[in-house]
């Protein structure tokens, strides 16, 4: 497992980085059995807004799991950093849960004894 956090147009603060990293890794560790994965977290404050208004934070998670062709990408925005992280966490949970169920269903239809990379938390 390797996690990289990138900040754009926002000062990189240790507590923000740790919060983003912790929340994202908790979700991924819950669902992904294969521990050979890479997470890239991008946090960006949109710079085109004026100084008199609050910035909009864009929080993006790119999850690359070994053995999968496509990366899993989730991107959410909010005017509050913690709210953007929470929205992304919720969307990532939903996506991984749906993906795991889909993989299990396809394997069952084909009659394979397929091991799914995700476990569904009930």
N, C-alpha and C positions, 0 to 999 in steps of 0.2 A: 504494500500500500504506500502510495506516495501522493502527498497533497501539496499543491502549489496555490498560493493566494497572490493575486495581482490587483493593485489599486491604480485607477486612472482618475485624474482630476480631483483627487481627494488625498489628504494627508494620511499616510499609513501609520495607524496607531495600533499598538500591541494588543490592547483589549478588544478592539474591533476585529482584528485578524484572528485572535483566539476564539472569539464568539462564533465567527463565521465557520472556522475550521471545525470546531467542536460540534456544532449543530449538524453540519453536513456529514461529517464522519459517523455520527450516531445513526443517522438515517441509512447510510450506505452499509454500515456494519450490520444493521438489523436485517437487511434483505439479501445482501450478496454473500454467498458462501465462499466463492472463489476469491481469496484474498490477494490475488494478483491483479490489482486494478490501480488506476491513476485518476485523481480528481484535480481538475483545474478550476479554481474559483476566481471569477473576475468581478470586481466591484468598481462601478463607475458612477461618478456624479456628473450629470449632464451639465456641460459648461455654457450652453447657450442661454440659460436663464439669467436674469439680472441679479445683482447683489441684494436688491431689496426683497426678493422672494426666496423661499426655501428651495434648496436644490432637490432634484429628483434623483434617487439612487436606483441604479440598475444592478441587479444581483444575478449573476449567471453561473451555473454549475455545469461543467462538462465532465461526464463520467466515462472513462475508457476501461472496459473490462476485457481481460485476455480471453481470446476465443470467440469474441463477438466481432462482427464486421463493422457495425455502426456504433458510434458514440451516442450516449444518452445526454441530451442537452435540455436544460430547464432555465428559463430566463423570466424574471419578474421585476417589476418596478414599483416604487413607492416613494413618498416624500419623507419617510422615516426609515432609517437604516435597518433597525431591528424588525420592522414590519416587512421589509423586502426580504430579509433572511427567513422570516417565518412563512411568508407566502411561498418562497422557493422550496423550503423544507416540506411543506404540505404537498406541493405539486410533485416533488420528487418521490415522496412516499406513494402517492396515487399512481404515478407512472410505473414505478417498480412493482407495485402490487399487481397492476393490470398486466404488465409484461410477463410476470411470473405465471399468472393464471393462463395466459395465452400460450406460453411455451409448454406448460403441463398439458393443456387441452390438445395441442397439436401432436404431442408425443403419444398421448393416449389414443388418438384417432388413428395414428399410424401403427399402433401396436408395439411401439418401441419401449424398451426399458430405459428411457431417457432420464438422465439426472439433470434436474433444473438447477441453474446457477443461483437461483433466488429461493428463499423460503418465505412463505406467506405468513406474516404474523397476524394472529386473530385477536 
